[in-house]
Structures are given as structure tokens and as C-alpha cells.
Amino acid sequence: WNIRGLNHLLKQEEVRRFILLNKVAICGLLESRTLVGNVHKIAHRMCKNWDRATNHAFSPLGRLLVMWDPSILKFEVSLMTDLAIHVKAVLGNGFVVRLSFVYGLCDYRSRRYLWKDLIFNPHLASSVPWLILGDFNASRFPQDQLNGSARLSKAMSKFNECLKSMEVDDIRSVGRFFTWSNKRACNFAVNKELDRVLGNWEWHKHFNDSLAHF
């Protein structure tokens, strides 16, 4: 969830209600914009007995905050950067999955570091289901944009090269197709699909009924 700030009490309450209503066991929040000294208090308000991991050590305003219910699953952070948190989760039945929570920067040159990071990780998840989810700030194809460029850009090509190297693909999804807008009107409006949920072959094999809802 690209929350765009967690400092406001109403935003914290919105997250808390979402978790309760949807019976969520893991929650990844992007762009928390919180100071590291406030994370415990804010997380406690939203999920009183949950554990958490944040990448404040790499990003002063905590681009990524991951919270989980330790009574439902075991969680272990395997790698953390300024743009991703990679974890191993052990479900209640003992089944192991890998999860990667991602936030790509707007500048495609800066995203090169994220692509390198993601390409490095498949060896950690080659034999287990791996799900990669977040805001990549990149489209895969020209049709992922409304009123955008009709050609395959260099940024799109680099993104697709990364996904091919990782051997992952989008899982089925419902809801909004375009998840970003420049908030302009008429011919100046541009909408893009920047948020994705991707799975490796093991994920598609074991969880072929899984669904991303945007």
C-alpha cells in the first residue's frame, strides 16, 4: 500500500480498519514518511501485537514498513535495501514462501540498482514460492499507459529484462488497471499501471488461485 504518509491519526486508523476487515496477516506500507523514533508508536496504534521491519537504516523517512502477525506466521528478513525488503515467511502449516516488498524510484537510472537487487535474489527463492509486490514506478508495455507514449521505452525494456532474468510474471488481478495518474484533465491526463504483483514458477504452481486486487 503506497500510503504516502503515516503520521496522521486518520491514516493510521484507515490502515487499522483495513487490516481488521480483510483479516490481513502481513501488511507492507510504502512511503511511510515517518521518523524512526515514531515507528514503534505508530505501528502499535495500527497493530498492537504485531512485529515489524522498516528500512529506516537505508532511508531516513522509511520508504518501506512491513508488519506481520507473529501468532499466524514466522517471519525472517533475509535482505534489506533502500528500495526493497526481502523476507522468508513460514506459514502455519510449515510451508515456506519468499516475499519481496518493493518501491522503485521515479528516475529510471536510479531503478537500475533495484533491478540488480531483484536479479540477485532468485537464488534465495529458486526452490520455493516467491512473490514480489509493490510500486515499481515503471510500466512494462505501452498499453500499460493511457495517453502516454505509444512506443516501448528504454525504461520499459530494462524492466522487462529484469523480470525475464528473475523468471517471474504477473499473477492474475482484478480492480483498477491504472494505479497512477498525473491528476490532469482531458488530453493532458496520463494514467499508468505502476503497481504489480509478480510470482515465480513455484508461486504459480502452488498458489495458482491467488489474486491481486488493486
Backbone bond lengths (Angstrom), bond angles and torsions (degrees), N, CA, C in turn:
res aa  C-N    CA-C-N  psi(-1)  N-CA   C-N-CA  omega(-1)  CA-C   N-CA-C  phi
1 W - - - 1.448 - - 1.519 107.76 -
2 N 1.348 117.11 115.98 1.457 120.99 175.24 1.526 106.95 -79.48
3 I 1.317 115.03 90.96 1.455 122.14 -167.88 1.529 112.99 -79.51
4 R 1.354 116.23 -22.05 1.470 123.26 178.59 1.530 111.88 52.56
5 G 1.308 115.12 49.90 1.460 120.44 174.81 1.509 112.84 112.82
6 L 1.348 116.16 126.57 1.467 121.26 -178.58 1.522 112.18 -119.14
7 N 1.309 117.92 8.87 1.456 120.00 -173.91 1.530 112.97 -75.60
8 H 1.326 117.35 -22.68 1.458 120.74 -176.75 1.533 110.31 -83.69
9 L 1.329 116.64 137.79 1.466 121.34 -178.89 1.527 112.48 -60.24
10 L 1.333 117.57 -36.33 1.459 120.30 -179.44 1.528 111.28 -66.18
11 K 1.328 116.70 -36.25 1.464 120.39 177.91 1.539 110.34 -67.88
12 Q 1.315 116.58 -39.88 1.461 120.80 177.52 1.529 110.79 -63.41
13 E 1.326 116.50 -40.28 1.460 120.97 178.89 1.525 110.94 -66.56
14 E 1.330 116.89 -36.07 1.457 121.23 177.80 1.526 110.74 -62.23
15 V 1.331 116.80 -42.91 1.463 120.91 178.04 1.531 110.17 -65.51
16 R 1.322 116.27 -43.96 1.474 120.81 -179.18 1.526 110.96 -59.15
17 R 1.340 117.01 -44.66 1.464 121.19 -179.83 1.523 111.33 -65.65
18 F 1.340 116.20 -40.35 1.464 120.25 179.47 1.528 110.74 -60.68
19 I 1.323 117.00 -44.35 1.465 122.06 -179.66 1.519 111.06 -62.55
20 L 1.341 116.55 -44.00 1.460 120.34 -179.34 1.523 112.49 -67.77
21 L 1.326 116.99 -46.38 1.464 121.06 -176.38 1.524 112.63 -66.57
22 N 1.336 116.59 -33.72 1.456 120.34 -176.69 1.523 113.96 -100.74
23 K 1.338 116.93 4.58 1.465 122.58 178.51 1.525 111.43 52.86
24 V 1.324 114.72 48.54 1.463 121.69 -177.39 1.520 110.64 -77.18
25 A 1.335 117.15 139.88 1.460 121.44 177.72 1.524 111.92 -108.13
26 I 1.340 116.57 -21.75 1.464 122.72 178.19 1.525 107.92 -134.34
27 C 1.311 116.68 135.64 1.453 120.30 -179.69 1.528 109.57 -135.72
28 G 1.339 116.85 123.34 1.460 121.32 176.08 1.512 109.76 -110.12
29 L 1.316 117.74 123.47 1.460 123.02 -178.28 1.522 109.55 -115.02
30 L 1.328 116.12 130.15 1.456 121.85 -179.97 1.526 109.95 -104.04
31 E 1.311 115.88 148.25 1.465 122.37 178.96 1.533 111.87 55.30
32 S 1.329 116.40 56.79 1.466 119.41 179.26 1.526 112.05 -67.81
33 R 1.335 116.63 -29.64 1.470 123.12 178.30 1.532 111.68 54.53
34 T 1.312 115.89 35.90 1.463 121.48 179.24 1.523 110.16 -108.38
35 L 1.316 115.82 151.69 1.454 120.28 173.47 1.522 108.79 -78.70
36 V 1.316 116.78 148.75 1.460 120.27 -175.70 1.528 111.52 -58.73
37 G 1.346 118.35 -32.66 1.459 121.23 -179.75 1.511 113.93 -69.81
38 N 1.350 117.34 -14.99 1.467 120.87 -178.28 1.526 113.42 -101.86
39 V 1.328 116.62 -6.83 1.464 120.00 -173.42 1.527 112.12 -61.16
40 H 1.348 117.81 -46.23 1.465 120.69 -177.44 1.523 111.04 -59.08
41 K 1.318 116.80 -46.36 1.465 121.01 -178.17 1.524 111.17 -63.93
42 I 1.322 116.62 -44.50 1.460 120.82 -178.40 1.531 111.09 -67.37
43 A 1.334 117.05 -44.93 1.465 120.72 179.78 1.526 110.84 -64.18
44 H 1.328 116.83 -36.56 1.470 121.54 -179.87 1.528 110.62 -64.74
45 R 1.317 116.89 -35.79 1.465 120.40 178.58 1.523 111.31 -66.56
46 M 1.320 115.84 -37.42 1.468 119.47 -176.34 1.523 112.44 -82.42
47 C 1.322 117.49 -41.56 1.468 122.59 -174.99 1.529 107.50 -142.11
48 K 1.286 116.98 90.33 1.461 122.64 -168.31 1.522 114.11 -55.14
49 N 1.324 117.99 -43.61 1.466 120.81 -173.15 1.528 113.19 -110.43
50 W 1.324 116.30 20.85 1.458 119.73 -177.90 1.525 110.99 -92.94
51 D 1.336 114.94 156.33 1.460 121.26 171.51 1.528 108.86 -93.45
52 R 1.328 116.54 168.72 1.460 118.61 -175.75 1.532 110.68 -153.49
53 A 1.319 114.89 160.96 1.466 122.92 172.25 1.524 106.87 -141.12
54 T 1.318 116.24 138.19 1.453 120.67 -179.58 1.526 109.03 -138.23
55 N 1.332 116.71 150.58 1.471 119.73 -177.74 1.528 111.70 -99.11
56 H 1.329 117.20 35.46 1.469 121.19 177.14 1.533 112.06 -58.01
57 A 1.325 116.98 -28.16 1.467 119.75 -179.90 1.527 111.40 -64.22
58 F 1.340 116.59 -22.81 1.468 121.34 -179.80 1.527 111.89 -108.41
59 S 1.329 116.45 -22.83 1.463 121.31 -177.75 1.530 108.12 -136.95
60 P 1.328 119.24 112.06 1.470 122.94 -173.63 1.530 114.37 -52.96
61 L 1.336 117.50 -33.21 1.463 119.93 179.83 1.530 111.96 -101.67
62 G 1.304 116.28 20.47 1.467 120.52 172.20 1.514 114.26 54.65
63 R 1.330 116.85 76.81 1.464 118.92 179.07 1.523 112.08 -61.17
64 L 1.324 117.23 -30.71 1.463 120.81 -174.35 1.525 110.93 -130.02
65 L 1.324 115.24 129.60 1.465 122.62 175.37 1.524 107.19 -130.53
66 V 1.333 116.83 118.32 1.462 121.95 179.43 1.522 108.19 -114.16
67 M 1.321 116.63 129.34 1.464 122.59 179.31 1.527 109.03 -125.58
68 W 1.341 116.27 148.02 1.456 119.95 -179.48 1.518 110.63 -150.12
69 D 1.335 114.71 158.13 1.458 122.38 -179.91 1.529 108.39 -91.76
70 P 1.351 118.09 108.29 1.469 120.15 -176.80 1.528 113.56 -69.62
71 S 1.338 117.60 -12.47 1.466 119.59 177.87 1.530 111.33 -79.39
72 I 1.352 116.84 -13.76 1.461 121.07 -177.41 1.523 111.61 -106.40
73 L 1.338 117.73 -35.61 1.460 119.97 -177.97 1.524 111.53 -149.81
74 K 1.312 114.27 159.29 1.458 121.22 174.92 1.523 108.38 -96.11
75 F 1.306 115.52 143.82 1.467 120.74 -171.95 1.506 109.21 -134.99
76 E 1.331 116.00 136.42 1.467 120.06 179.46 1.528 108.76 -141.77
77 V 1.325 116.35 120.54 1.458 120.47 177.92 1.524 108.32 -76.11
78 S 1.332 116.82 121.94 1.467 120.86 -177.86 1.522 112.23 -97.32
79 L 1.338 116.92 -28.73 1.464 120.44 179.99 1.523 108.86 -161.22
80 M 1.341 115.76 143.53 1.454 120.70 -178.80 1.526 109.26 -140.12
81 T 1.333 116.43 138.00 1.460 122.26 175.80 1.529 107.73 -135.32
82 D 1.335 116.19 -173.50 1.465 118.86 177.82 1.527 111.78 -74.87
83 L 1.348 117.63 -12.72 1.463 121.10 -176.03 1.528 114.20 -121.33
84 A 1.330 118.11 -2.85 1.460 119.52 -177.42 1.517 111.67 -157.64
85 I 1.333 114.97 150.54 1.465 122.37 170.07 1.525 106.50 -125.61
86 H 1.347 116.19 118.27 1.460 122.53 -179.39 1.530 108.30 -104.73
87 V 1.326 117.04 131.17 1.462 120.14 -175.63 1.523 111.01 -135.48
88 K 1.332 114.14 158.76 1.462 121.69 169.34 1.523 106.80 -111.27
89 A 1.324 116.29 128.62 1.462 121.20 179.94 1.521 109.40 -118.23
90 V 1.319 115.95 132.32 1.465 121.53 175.85 1.519 107.13 -106.76
91 L 1.328 116.80 114.00 1.458 121.77 -177.40 1.527 110.59 -73.83
92 G 1.312 115.84 171.74 1.462 121.09 -176.16 1.503 114.39 -59.24
93 N 1.341 116.80 -29.44 1.472 120.56 179.19 1.524 112.61 -88.88
94 G 1.354 116.75 7.71 1.451 121.24 178.59 1.519 114.38 88.97
95 F 1.327 117.48 -3.41 1.468 121.91 -179.15 1.531 109.82 -71.77
96 V 1.331 116.71 135.34 1.470 121.77 -176.82 1.523 110.19 -102.75
97 V 1.334 116.39 132.77 1.462 122.00 173.74 1.528 108.50 -131.72
98 R 1.316 115.73 156.60 1.456 121.96 174.19 1.524 108.63 -108.82
99 L 1.323 116.27 139.80 1.461 121.82 178.88 1.518 109.42 -130.62
100 S 1.321 116.23 140.46 1.453 121.29 176.02 1.527 108.91 -128.94
101 F 1.325 115.67 121.98 1.462 121.73 177.84 1.528 107.45 -101.20
102 V 1.328 116.35 125.65 1.465 121.23 -166.20 1.522 111.65 -126.38
103 Y 1.342 115.35 141.72 1.463 120.61 169.42 1.520 108.92 -137.43
104 G 1.334 116.60 109.95 1.460 121.37 -179.75 1.516 111.44 -86.06
105 L 1.316 116.53 144.92 1.459 120.84 177.74 1.528 110.31 -78.01
106 C 1.332 115.80 161.34 1.470 120.88 -177.20 1.527 112.19 -67.90
107 D 1.305 117.89 -33.51 1.457 122.24 -177.85 1.534 110.30 -80.96
108 Y 1.334 117.09 122.54 1.467 119.30 -174.60 1.528 111.78 -65.36
109 R 1.335 117.38 -25.96 1.469 119.25 177.90 1.523 110.16 -67.04
110 S 1.339 117.08 -39.18 1.468 121.05 178.82 1.523 111.34 -69.16
111 R 1.337 116.47 -28.39 1.464 119.42 -179.83 1.519 111.94 -70.03
112 R 1.331 118.25 -15.07 1.462 120.21 177.89 1.524 111.27 -57.02
113 Y 1.329 116.98 -35.62 1.466 120.60 178.88 1.525 110.61 -66.62
114 L 1.337 116.15 -36.81 1.462 119.77 177.08 1.521 110.04 -66.27
115 W 1.336 118.04 -44.17 1.463 120.29 179.67 1.531 110.60 -60.04
116 K 1.334 117.09 -43.02 1.463 120.50 178.53 1.521 111.03 -62.10
117 D 1.327 115.94 -41.08 1.473 121.24 179.10 1.520 110.41 -61.82
118 L 1.326 117.12 -46.09 1.462 121.03 -177.95 1.524 111.70 -67.67
119 I 1.335 117.13 -38.98 1.461 120.37 178.78 1.526 111.10 -65.23
120 F 1.335 116.81 -30.47 1.468 121.56 179.92 1.527 111.73 -70.03
121 N 1.343 117.44 -25.98 1.457 120.93 -169.44 1.523 117.99 -83.12
122 P 1.331 121.40 -20.96 1.464 118.75 -177.43 1.516 115.46 -53.00
123 H 1.331 118.18 -29.53 1.468 118.57 -179.56 1.528 111.06 -65.67
124 L 1.349 117.09 -22.45 1.466 120.59 177.05 1.525 111.36 -76.25
125 A 1.359 115.27 -24.35 1.460 118.77 -172.69 1.521 113.31 -124.79
126 S 1.315 117.34 17.12 1.464 119.95 -172.64 1.526 112.78 -62.79
127 S 1.319 117.73 -30.77 1.468 119.80 -175.68 1.524 112.94 -107.88
128 V 1.320 117.75 5.05 1.469 120.96 -179.80 1.528 108.70 -130.12
129 P 1.337 117.75 158.65 1.468 120.34 176.34 1.529 110.63 -61.13
130 W 1.339 115.59 135.66 1.463 121.53 -178.27 1.520 108.56 -131.62
131 L 1.320 116.24 126.22 1.452 122.53 178.92 1.523 108.91 -118.57
132 I 1.327 116.00 129.58 1.466 121.69 179.59 1.520 107.13 -118.01
133 L 1.322 117.54 122.72 1.455 119.48 -174.70 1.524 111.30 -142.15
134 G 1.325 114.59 146.25 1.455 118.63 178.18 1.510 112.99 153.42
135 D 1.314 114.93 -163.20 1.458 123.91 179.40 1.534 107.72 -102.60
136 F 1.318 116.67 105.99 1.461 121.13 -175.65 1.526 111.90 -86.38
137 N 1.334 116.38 -11.05 1.465 121.57 -177.51 1.523 111.34 52.38
138 A 1.332 115.92 33.24 1.460 121.93 179.28 1.522 108.64 -151.59
139 S 1.331 115.88 141.41 1.460 121.72 174.34 1.521 108.89 -97.43
140 R 1.336 115.80 155.48 1.470 119.38 179.37 1.520 111.92 -89.97
141 F 1.339 116.62 -37.64 1.451 121.06 -173.21 1.534 110.96 -137.20
142 P 1.332 117.82 158.48 1.470 119.79 178.08 1.526 112.70 -56.93
143 Q 1.351 117.96 -33.56 1.460 120.67 -179.51 1.532 112.64 -71.65
144 D 1.334 116.81 -6.25 1.465 120.57 174.48 1.525 111.09 -80.08
145 Q 1.350 116.53 3.91 1.454 121.19 -178.54 1.522 109.87 -127.55
146 L 1.326 116.50 139.15 1.448 122.36 174.01 1.523 107.90 -105.86
147 N 1.322 116.29 117.90 1.471 123.56 -177.11 1.526 112.25 71.90
148 G 1.306 116.73 15.28 1.457 120.16 174.94 1.523 110.07 -92.35
149 S 1.308 116.34 -169.08 1.459 121.12 179.96 1.527 110.52 -66.53
150 A 1.328 116.77 142.75 1.465 121.52 -178.91 1.525 112.31 -88.04
151 R 1.304 117.94 0.80 1.469 119.82 -177.68 1.530 111.02 -107.32
152 L 1.320 114.69 158.52 1.458 120.98 176.70 1.527 108.06 -76.98
153 S 1.303 116.83 114.15 1.459 121.09 -175.66 1.526 111.33 -82.46
154 K 1.308 115.70 167.56 1.466 121.27 177.56 1.521 110.09 -63.30
155 A 1.350 117.09 -37.63 1.473 120.99 178.96 1.525 110.63 -63.31
156 M 1.346 117.01 -41.06 1.466 120.82 177.51 1.521 110.89 -63.72
157 S 1.328 116.38 -43.36 1.463 120.39 -179.21 1.520 111.42 -60.93
158 K 1.340 116.70 -43.80 1.463 121.14 179.69 1.524 111.06 -64.16
159 F 1.339 116.44 -39.30 1.461 120.97 178.84 1.520 110.16 -64.01
160 N 1.329 117.62 -46.15 1.454 121.08 -179.54 1.530 112.03 -66.69
161 E 1.330 117.16 -35.75 1.465 120.45 175.15 1.529 110.48 -61.06
162 C 1.340 115.67 -40.20 1.465 120.80 178.44 1.524 110.72 -62.36
163 L 1.339 117.07 -48.24 1.468 121.05 -177.69 1.529 111.60 -65.48
164 K 1.342 116.05 -34.77 1.464 119.65 177.19 1.525 110.93 -65.94
165 S 1.331 116.35 -41.71 1.471 120.58 178.02 1.521 111.07 -64.50
166 M 1.343 116.64 -36.22 1.461 121.15 -179.84 1.524 112.35 -75.99
167 E 1.342 116.58 -20.15 1.467 123.41 -175.88 1.522 110.73 61.02
168 V 1.336 114.87 52.29 1.463 121.23 177.04 1.523 108.89 -128.38
169 D 1.339 115.06 160.44 1.463 119.71 177.57 1.526 108.57 -149.56
170 D 1.335 115.85 163.36 1.462 121.09 -179.21 1.526 110.72 -61.37
171 I 1.330 115.88 140.22 1.457 119.16 169.81 1.536 107.42 -86.18
172 R 1.316 116.76 167.50 1.467 120.69 -179.67 1.530 109.72 -59.91
173 S 1.326 116.02 148.38 1.464 118.77 -178.99 1.522 110.81 -143.79
174 V 1.325 114.55 156.72 1.465 122.37 174.51 1.523 107.82 -133.80
175 G 1.319 116.20 171.61 1.463 120.41 177.75 1.517 111.49 93.11
176 R 1.302 116.61 -147.75 1.468 121.77 -177.84 1.524 111.22 -65.32
177 F 1.317 115.54 137.03 1.465 119.00 174.16 1.521 109.28 -89.23
178 F 1.329 116.44 -49.76 1.459 120.43 177.50 1.527 108.84 -87.65
179 T 1.324 116.53 124.29 1.471 120.59 -174.77 1.522 112.84 -112.97
180 W 1.348 116.14 4.09 1.466 120.34 177.49 1.513 109.16 -140.81
181 S 1.329 116.47 143.70 1.448 121.85 177.86 1.521 109.58 -139.51
182 N 1.332 116.51 146.26 1.472 118.84 174.62 1.530 111.74 -82.59
183 K 1.361 115.62 0.89 1.476 123.29 173.93 1.527 112.27 60.73
184 R 1.318 115.33 32.74 1.464 120.06 173.45 1.517 109.22 -106.69
185 A 1.317 116.53 168.87 1.460 121.07 -173.55 1.529 111.80 -107.18
186 C 1.352 113.80 158.58 1.475 123.63 171.74 1.535 111.99 54.51
187 N 1.320 116.95 -130.00 1.462 120.85 -174.71 1.517 113.76 -70.33
188 F 1.333 116.38 -11.90 1.463 120.29 -178.92 1.527 111.76 -92.91
189 A 1.342 116.76 -4.81 1.467 120.85 -178.47 1.525 110.29 -76.75
190 V 1.317 116.61 132.85 1.460 122.69 175.18 1.526 108.35 -127.89
191 N 1.327 116.18 129.48 1.466 121.93 177.20 1.521 108.44 -122.62
192 K 1.337 115.78 143.18 1.456 119.87 -177.69 1.531 111.40 -139.09
193 E 1.318 114.98 154.47 1.466 121.56 170.53 1.526 107.34 -96.59
194 L 1.326 116.33 104.52 1.463 121.77 -177.19 1.529 112.50 -113.17
195 D 1.332 117.02 -18.82 1.469 121.72 -178.78 1.527 108.68 -98.15
196 R 1.327 116.21 136.41 1.458 119.86 -176.70 1.527 110.04 -143.96
197 V 1.336 114.37 159.15 1.464 121.89 168.66 1.526 106.44 -128.27
198 L 1.317 115.99 119.88 1.464 122.43 -174.04 1.522 110.45 -119.44
199 G 1.315 116.28 143.79 1.456 120.07 178.30 1.511 111.86 -130.54
200 N 1.335 116.50 149.59 1.466 119.59 174.61 1.531 109.66 -82.75
201 W 1.340 115.52 -179.20 1.458 119.12 -176.33 1.522 111.37 -61.00
202 E 1.327 118.21 -39.30 1.467 121.61 179.40 1.517 111.19 -63.27
203 W 1.347 116.60 -36.99 1.472 118.74 178.66 1.530 110.01 -65.86
204 H 1.334 116.15 -47.46 1.466 119.51 -179.57 1.528 111.27 -62.73
205 K 1.326 117.69 -30.88 1.463 121.12 -179.86 1.525 111.60 -72.73
206 H 1.329 117.08 -45.64 1.470 120.75 -174.68 1.525 113.13 -87.25
207 F 1.339 117.20 -26.90 1.467 120.46 -176.23 1.526 110.09 -128.40
208 N 1.349 115.25 51.77 1.460 118.09 -176.62 1.526 113.19 -70.21
209 D 1.336 117.85 -7.90 1.457 120.63 176.12 1.532 112.14 -98.17
210 S 1.354 117.30 4.81 1.457 119.68 -178.78 1.524 109.97 -71.85
211 L 1.322 115.01 154.13 1.459 121.27 -170.72 1.513 109.61 -144.63
212 A 1.337 116.09 134.31 1.458 120.95 173.54 1.524 108.08 -96.96
213 H 1.327 116.05 130.40 1.477 121.10 -179.40 1.524 108.06 -116.72
214 F 1.320 116.52 110.30 1.462 121.98 -179.64 1.521 109.68 -94.22
